[in-house]
């Protein structure tokens, strides 16, 4: 319906990314004030039915936009499909994630529609006269500025992952699902997705990694960082560190987790030799599982940990790494046997 609020669902291989739930939470407040529907929009091919999941976080309606040319993200196909839908259905706001694909799609969409765009937002509100008030970081994230989008809708915005937080879903809510057809002419598209190449976890930005292994002062010296590297390798994760680790020169500042570093939301966060100062814990609010290893049983990090190991990391880590490597070898052997 005209005037609805749309959230473009961020998903990978059918799994909805947590930033989608953050976007739904922020957009729900705007939809309520507009007395409009909150719509979750999935673009892709052979899409799963995630209406129950999206409904739990506030969606009233789910659009499934299924087309073979949307199977993998390409700028032109996704831009054409989304722009045509916006022109046909006239939403008030289209909200996307501040990810590589989300930022690319949002900017192209805004240009194609001639719409106002607010990117990298940490807060969105409905302002006077049906304007949008968008708060975003500026000056290298040292200052937050609020901009008013007052042009005629639709508005386009992107939301930074990990800043709103994910609340508890209402499992009793339901959303209606509607399949929406789009017309895409292959001859009009400049790009095709040839294949997907999985990135090296070790080189990922810590804010994008699913598994993060982080070290702190408890490591004692730079020589012990090889233990963290071995653990990250065994887990398929990337390295990070506390402010103390950065100050010691053990890890670069772009891999610092905390209030003055990166705020992250990995599936698993290993805190090794990190005491857990308040500034560090501020960067872990969205981490889904925290495993803490520290010889101090009273370390503050344990108050945030889901799994706790009290012990000397020089003794604990080699044992853990050996077991993880054996487990991965066994899984690889089983996979090879199954493929015969």
Backbone torsions as a table, in degrees:
resi	resn	phi	psi	omega
1	UNK	NA	149.7	176.0
2	UNK	-58.7	140.1	175.8
3	UNK	87.2	2.2	178.2
4	UNK	-75.1	166.7	177.7
5	UNK	-107.8	124.8	-176.6
6	UNK	-108.5	139.5	170.9
7	UNK	-118.7	120.2	177.4
8	UNK	-81.5	114.0	-172.2
9	UNK	-69.6	127.1	174.8
10	UNK	-89.3	119.4	-178.1
11	UNK	-144.7	152.8	177.3
12	UNK	-129.7	118.9	178.2
13	UNK	51.1	41.9	175.8
14	UNK	85.3	-5.0	179.5
15	UNK	-99.6	124.4	-178.2
16	UNK	-73.5	130.5	-179.8
17	UNK	-79.3	146.9	-177.2
18	UNK	-55.9	-30.7	-179.4
19	UNK	-60.7	-26.4	177.0
20	UNK	-61.3	-40.9	-179.4
21	UNK	-68.3	-34.3	175.3
22	UNK	-64.8	-43.3	179.2
23	UNK	-63.3	-41.5	179.0
24	UNK	-62.4	-40.3	-179.9
25	UNK	-63.7	-44.5	-179.8
26	UNK	-69.1	-41.1	-178.1
27	UNK	-71.8	-26.7	-180.0
28	UNK	-60.5	-39.6	179.8
29	UNK	-63.7	-40.5	179.1
30	UNK	-68.2	-44.2	179.4
31	UNK	-60.9	-39.6	179.0
32	UNK	-61.5	-44.3	-178.8
33	UNK	-68.3	-30.3	177.5
34	UNK	-82.9	-11.8	-171.3
35	UNK	56.3	45.5	-177.8
36	UNK	-118.2	168.7	176.3
37	UNK	-82.4	147.1	172.1
38	UNK	-101.7	120.7	-172.8
39	UNK	-113.4	128.4	170.5
40	UNK	-94.8	126.7	-174.2
41	UNK	-115.3	118.0	177.3
42	UNK	-106.1	126.3	174.5
43	UNK	-110.3	130.2	179.1
44	UNK	166.3	-157.1	179.1
45	UNK	-139.7	141.0	-175.8
46	UNK	52.1	54.2	-174.2
47	UNK	-74.4	141.0	175.5
48	UNK	-78.3	160.9	175.9
49	UNK	-85.8	103.5	179.9
50	UNK	-112.0	20.8	-176.4
51	UNK	-60.3	-37.7	179.4
52	UNK	-63.2	-42.1	179.0
53	UNK	-64.6	-47.0	-178.5
54	UNK	-68.1	-36.5	178.3
55	UNK	-61.6	-39.3	-179.5
56	UNK	-59.8	-25.6	179.7
57	UNK	-104.3	13.6	169.1
58	UNK	120.4	-9.3	-177.4
59	UNK	-70.2	137.6	174.8
60	UNK	-94.2	-28.8	-173.3
61	UNK	-146.2	142.9	178.9
62	UNK	-123.0	123.0	174.4
63	UNK	-95.8	125.5	174.1
64	UNK	-103.2	111.1	-179.2
65	UNK	-105.7	94.8	-171.1
66	UNK	-108.4	123.0	178.8
67	UNK	-156.1	140.3	179.8
68	UNK	-56.0	-32.8	-178.8
69	UNK	-76.7	-3.5	176.8
70	UNK	-105.3	9.6	-176.5
71	UNK	-60.4	-41.9	174.5
72	UNK	-121.2	150.9	-176.6
73	UNK	-67.9	126.5	166.5
74	UNK	-135.0	143.0	-174.0
75	UNK	-58.5	-51.1	-172.0
76	UNK	-70.4	-42.2	-178.5
77	UNK	-64.9	-46.2	-178.8
78	UNK	-68.8	-36.9	178.2
79	UNK	-65.1	-46.4	179.8
80	UNK	-61.1	-46.1	-177.9
81	UNK	-62.7	-47.2	-177.0
82	UNK	-70.4	-40.7	-179.9
83	UNK	-62.7	-41.4	179.0
84	UNK	-63.8	-38.8	178.7
85	UNK	-66.7	-42.5	179.8
86	UNK	-62.5	-43.2	179.2
87	UNK	-63.5	-35.4	-177.4
88	UNK	-77.9	-32.9	-170.8
89	UNK	-114.3	-11.6	168.3
90	UNK	55.9	60.5	175.4
91	UNK	-72.5	163.2	177.4
92	UNK	-79.5	-41.7	-176.1
93	UNK	-142.3	137.9	172.1
94	UNK	-116.7	117.2	-176.4
95	UNK	-110.9	128.9	179.1
96	UNK	-125.0	168.6	179.4
97	UNK	-85.7	148.0	175.1
98	UNK	-82.5	63.3	173.3
99	UNK	-111.8	176.6	-179.6
100	UNK	-57.3	-48.4	-179.9
101	UNK	-70.9	-41.3	-178.4
102	UNK	-62.9	-42.8	178.8
103	UNK	-66.4	-40.9	179.0
104	UNK	-62.1	-47.2	-177.7
105	UNK	-68.1	-40.9	-177.8
106	UNK	-62.5	-44.8	-177.8
107	UNK	-66.5	-41.1	178.5
108	UNK	-66.3	-40.8	180.0
109	UNK	-62.8	-45.6	-178.2
110	UNK	-60.8	-42.0	179.0
111	UNK	-64.9	-44.1	-177.8
112	UNK	-64.2	-34.1	-178.3
113	UNK	-90.5	-13.3	-171.5
114	UNK	66.4	35.6	-173.7
115	UNK	-102.1	155.2	174.4
116	UNK	-71.8	139.3	-177.4
117	UNK	-125.7	132.9	171.4
118	UNK	-122.2	117.8	-175.4
119	UNK	-108.3	158.2	177.1
120	UNK	56.9	39.4	-177.6
121	UNK	-74.9	149.2	171.7
122	UNK	-111.8	-10.3	178.4
123	UNK	-157.6	139.8	176.3
124	UNK	-132.6	134.3	179.4
125	UNK	-137.9	153.4	172.3
126	UNK	-81.4	122.1	-178.1
127	UNK	-98.6	-173.0	178.7
128	UNK	-61.1	147.9	176.6
129	UNK	56.3	37.9	176.1
130	UNK	58.2	37.0	172.0
131	UNK	-90.9	170.5	175.2
132	UNK	-115.5	128.0	174.8
133	UNK	-100.4	115.5	-174.8
134	UNK	-114.5	121.6	178.0
135	UNK	-102.8	130.2	-177.5
136	UNK	-145.0	154.2	179.0
137	UNK	-75.4	145.3	175.5
138	UNK	-136.5	174.5	179.7
139	UNK	49.5	57.7	177.7
140	UNK	56.9	41.5	176.7
141	UNK	67.0	16.6	179.7
142	UNK	-88.0	-21.4	-176.7
143	UNK	-132.9	144.6	174.7
144	UNK	-109.6	128.3	-179.2
145	UNK	-118.7	145.0	178.2
146	UNK	-110.4	126.8	-179.7
147	UNK	-112.2	147.4	179.0
148	UNK	-109.2	121.0	174.7
149	UNK	-95.1	106.9	-172.6
150	UNK	-116.6	4.5	177.8
151	UNK	-73.7	168.4	178.1
152	UNK	-61.4	142.0	176.9
153	UNK	-67.7	163.7	13.2
154	UNK	-81.3	151.4	173.3
155	UNK	-101.9	152.8	176.7
156	UNK	-125.2	135.1	180.0
157	UNK	-146.8	155.1	172.6
158	UNK	-122.9	145.8	-176.6
159	UNK	-115.2	131.7	178.8
160	UNK	-68.5	133.4	176.8
161	UNK	-66.8	147.3	171.8
162	UNK	82.1	10.8	-177.8
163	UNK	-108.3	-28.1	-178.8
164	UNK	-86.9	-39.4	-175.6
165	UNK	91.7	154.0	-178.8
166	UNK	-108.4	117.6	178.7
167	UNK	-83.4	-171.3	178.7
168	UNK	-85.6	135.7	-179.5
169	UNK	-74.4	151.0	172.0
170	UNK	-91.8	100.8	-172.7
171	UNK	-74.4	-5.1	177.7
172	UNK	-90.8	-14.7	-179.3
173	UNK	-72.1	149.3	177.4
174	UNK	-130.4	151.5	178.0
175	UNK	-130.8	142.7	176.3
176	UNK	-79.8	142.1	178.9
177	UNK	-108.2	134.5	178.8
178	UNK	-130.3	124.5	174.9
179	UNK	-81.0	129.4	-175.9
180	UNK	-119.2	125.3	179.7
181	UNK	-87.4	142.3	172.9
182	UNK	-128.4	149.6	179.0
183	UNK	-103.5	116.7	177.5
184	UNK	-125.8	123.5	179.8
185	UNK	-95.3	113.3	-178.2
186	UNK	-54.5	-32.3	-177.4
187	UNK	-69.8	-17.5	-179.0
188	UNK	-92.9	-2.5	-177.1
189	UNK	-99.1	134.4	-177.1
190	UNK	-88.2	-24.9	-173.3
191	UNK	-120.7	149.9	174.1
192	UNK	-132.5	151.4	174.5
193	UNK	-89.7	113.5	-177.8
194	UNK	-77.7	-48.9	177.8
195	UNK	-165.0	162.5	176.7
196	UNK	-100.1	128.4	177.9
197	UNK	-114.4	119.9	-178.1
198	UNK	-69.1	132.6	-178.1
199	UNK	-74.0	157.1	176.3
200	UNK	-75.1	117.9	-177.6
201	UNK	-56.1	-31.2	-176.7
202	UNK	-65.8	-25.1	-177.0
203	UNK	-100.3	-2.0	-179.4
204	UNK	-66.8	149.6	167.3
205	UNK	-62.3	137.9	-175.4
206	UNK	-61.3	-24.9	-180.0
207	UNK	-75.1	-12.8	-178.0
208	UNK	-107.4	-10.2	-174.6
209	UNK	-78.1	145.2	177.1
210	UNK	-83.8	-28.0	178.1
211	UNK	-127.6	125.3	-178.5
212	UNK	-125.4	129.6	175.8
213	UNK	-111.1	117.6	-170.7
214	UNK	-122.8	138.3	-179.1
215	UNK	-118.5	156.8	179.7
216	UNK	-136.3	-162.1	-175.1
217	UNK	-59.5	-28.3	-178.5
218	UNK	-60.7	-15.8	176.2
219	UNK	-65.5	-29.8	173.5
220	UNK	88.5	-37.2	-178.3
221	UNK	-160.5	163.0	179.4
222	UNK	-65.9	-26.9	-178.4
223	UNK	-62.6	-25.3	-178.2
224	UNK	-83.1	-4.3	-179.0
225	UNK	-66.8	-19.0	177.4
226	UNK	-64.3	-27.8	176.2
227	UNK	-65.5	-41.4	177.7
228	UNK	-66.2	-40.4	178.5
229	UNK	-62.1	-40.9	178.3
230	UNK	-66.0	-39.6	179.0
231	UNK	-65.8	-44.7	178.5
232	UNK	-62.0	-40.1	178.6
233	UNK	-64.7	-40.6	180.0
234	UNK	-67.9	-30.0	-178.8
235	UNK	-90.8	-15.0	-172.5
236	UNK	73.3	37.3	-177.6
237	UNK	-116.8	-176.7	178.6
238	UNK	-118.3	162.0	-176.9
239	UNK	-91.1	146.5	174.2
240	UNK	-147.5	-177.5	-179.8
241	UNK	-161.3	168.2	176.3
242	UNK	-85.3	175.2	178.5
243	UNK	-61.2	-38.1	179.8
244	UNK	-62.0	-39.2	178.6
245	UNK	-64.6	-37.2	177.3
246	UNK	-68.0	-44.8	179.9
247	UNK	-60.8	-32.3	179.1
248	UNK	-79.6	-7.8	-179.3
249	UNK	79.5	18.5	-178.2
250	UNK	-81.6	-23.0	-177.0
251	UNK	-151.5	145.9	-177.9
252	UNK	-67.8	155.1	-174.4
253	UNK	-62.9	-28.3	-179.5
254	UNK	-69.7	-7.2	177.9
255	UNK	-109.4	17.8	178.3
256	UNK	-83.9	133.3	177.4
257	UNK	-104.9	133.2	178.2
258	UNK	148.9	-173.3	-175.4
259	UNK	-61.2	-37.9	179.3
260	UNK	-100.1	9.3	176.3
261	UNK	-121.2	-132.8	-178.3
262	UNK	-94.6	139.0	168.0
263	UNK	-97.0	124.4	-170.9
264	UNK	-127.7	161.0	179.6
265	UNK	-139.1	55.0	-178.3
266	UNK	-72.0	165.0	174.1
267	UNK	-67.2	-38.1	179.4
268	UNK	-137.1	132.9	176.8
269	UNK	-124.4	118.5	176.1
270	UNK	-95.9	118.1	176.9
271	UNK	-105.0	107.0	-174.1
272	UNK	-111.4	115.7	179.8
273	UNK	67.5	26.8	178.9
274	UNK	-108.8	123.0	-176.9
275	UNK	-69.3	-36.3	177.6
276	UNK	100.7	47.9	175.4
277	UNK	-61.4	155.8	-177.1
278	UNK	-55.9	-38.2	-179.4
279	UNK	-64.8	-34.9	178.4
280	UNK	-73.1	-43.8	-179.0
281	UNK	-61.8	-27.0	179.3
282	UNK	-62.0	-26.0	179.4
283	UNK	-85.8	-1.1	-175.3
284	UNK	-111.7	10.9	-172.9
285	UNK	-56.6	-33.6	-175.4
286	UNK	-100.2	3.6	176.5
287	UNK	-66.1	130.0	-174.1
288	UNK	-81.1	-33.6	177.5
289	UNK	-139.8	127.4	-179.9
290	UNK	-116.8	125.5	175.9
291	UNK	-111.9	119.6	-176.8
292	UNK	-112.3	133.3	176.1
293	UNK	-123.5	116.8	-176.5
294	UNK	-157.1	143.0	-179.2
295	UNK	-80.9	-13.8	178.4
296	UNK	-91.5	111.0	-177.8
297	UNK	-66.0	-14.7	-178.7
298	UNK	-103.5	12.3	-179.9
299	UNK	-61.3	134.6	-178.5
300	UNK	-57.5	-25.4	-178.8
301	UNK	-59.0	-28.4	-178.1
302	UNK	-67.2	-21.9	177.8
303	UNK	-69.7	-20.0	-180.0
304	UNK	-103.6	-11.6	-171.8
305	UNK	-79.5	142.4	172.1
306	UNK	-88.4	-33.2	174.8
307	UNK	-125.8	133.8	-173.9
308	UNK	-125.6	131.2	176.2
309	UNK	-125.1	114.9	176.9
310	UNK	-97.2	115.0	-178.5
311	UNK	172.1	170.7	178.6
312	UNK	-75.2	120.6	-176.3
313	UNK	-61.1	-27.3	178.3
314	UNK	-66.2	-23.1	177.0
315	UNK	-96.0	-37.2	-175.1
316	UNK	-73.5	-46.8	-172.3
317	UNK	-62.8	-45.7	179.4
318	UNK	-58.4	-38.9	178.4
319	UNK	-65.3	-45.6	-179.7
320	UNK	-62.6	-43.1	-179.0
321	UNK	-63.5	-43.3	179.3
322	UNK	-60.8	-44.0	-179.0
323	UNK	-66.2	-39.9	179.0
324	UNK	-65.6	-40.8	179.0
325	UNK	-64.2	-41.3	178.3
326	UNK	-63.5	-39.6	179.4
327	UNK	-63.6	-43.8	179.6
328	UNK	-66.3	-38.4	177.4
329	UNK	-63.6	-40.6	178.8
330	UNK	-65.4	-41.3	178.7
331	UNK	-65.0	-40.1	178.9
332	UNK	-64.7	-39.7	178.0
333	UNK	-65.0	-39.6	178.5
334	UNK	-66.5	-40.2	178.9
335	UNK	-63.3	-40.1	179.4
336	UNK	-65.4	-40.1	179.6
337	UNK	-66.5	-38.9	-179.4
338	UNK	-67.9	-29.0	-176.3
339	UNK	-82.6	-7.3	179.7
340	UNK	-76.3	NA	NA
